Amino acid sequence: MTDKLREAKPGTTKLGWIGLGVMGASMCRHLMNAGFAMTVHTRTRDKAAPHLAAGAAWADSPREVAERSDVVFTMVGFPRDVREVVLGDAGVLAGCAPGAIAVDMTTSEPSLAVEISVRAAARGVFAIDAPVSGGDVGAREARLSIMLGGEEEAIEALRPCWAAMGKTAIRQGGPGAGQHTKLVNQTLIASNMIGVCEGLLYAHKAGLDLDTVLQSVSSGAAGSVSLTNLAPRIIARDFAPGFYVEHFIKDMGIALAEAERMQLALPGLALAKQLYTALAAQGHARAGTQALHLALAKLSNIDW
């Protein structure tokens, strides 16, 4: 490892965090709890209040965060937000010193990750795309799966940071590889969520006890993280977001665009996106992904 990329250490390495949403707030806090000095920025300053009370410093722009930090993490909503926050005039790269590391943990476009890496390299900055899977629970419990794209040296330098936020952090390849891997993840989840919701609707219509059904099927071949974590929320009619419907639609759209570019047919993913788009049109764009139950129940006129 070069002198510029020594392993990140609490008390020595200064971190910055931009975006304190459903998952980002917990992830940032884990890094602070690990002993890292933290500078934060988010569009709504009130969201940063708990972090500021715990010792984080506030910055008025992403650029200012970068000017104060050795490593800057971003976790925002959409590719357009990534472009503004990272590449804009007041963005992260504008404030990074040579040798700094910029880490985007947003699920975004692989091509944008490559563009960021190229522009970062021109400034002597290392860029990593590091989308995650695990939802709000995984973020709170620091057991996310982190999918990494970028130079191996930069990724290895941040091992203490990955360990503070997740249980798995694997380099998938060069710039954009982390994003491609996350799109694989979202493709797997998309059709699975249809199955979770349809299975519960079937159980309901058949007059079964849903909690008892879950005890049987979740430990068998049908078991999945979505079934274990989200089916109980559906039964309880808890549609609060662990991951927003609108963000899932965004992810599926990116995956389908990449599939079209590769001349790859993904009909299951296309169907899932249509169903989620209908769910958003029904007013549930800011609900959690388990709210797909509502759109599927409506198809069969089930009031549950």
Secondary structure, 3 states (H helix, E strand, C coil): CCHHHCCCCCCCCEEEEECCCCCHHHHHHHHHHCCCEEEEECCCHHHHHHHHHCCCEECCCHHHHHHCCCEEEECCCCHHHHHHHHHCCCCHHHHCCCCCEEEECCCCCHHHHHHHHHHHHCCCCEEEECCEECHHHHHHCCCEEEEEECCHHHHHHCHHHHHHHEEEEEEEECCCHHHHHHHHHHHHHHHHHHHHHHHHHHHHHCCCCHHHHHHHHCCCCCCCHHHHHHHHHHHCCCCCCCCEHHHHHHHHHHHHHHHHHCCCCCHHHHHHHHHHHHHHHHHHCCCEHHHHHHHHHHHCCCCC
